């Protein structure tokens, strides 16, 4: 990951939480495949600089840095306007 960061001059985001620090849990094959999907690496002005896998984009270095990349969120509403939420596990 540091090779990618230095090659593209990537601006990283610093995380103080240890929740995502390079843990390598066992994942289902479908999730493993999803982690290999490509994300667009960007600078602080959203200029595309290259690409990296979701796995690499969400890997946190020992210094708390991650690669800056484009992302999106999906919100699901029913016909009453209620938002569907999924609670994240407290162990993540």
Secondary structure by P-SEA (a helix, b strand, c coil): caaaaaaacbbbbbbcccccccccccccaaaaaaaabbbbbbcccccccccccccccccccccbbbbbbbbbbbbbbccccbbbbbbccccc
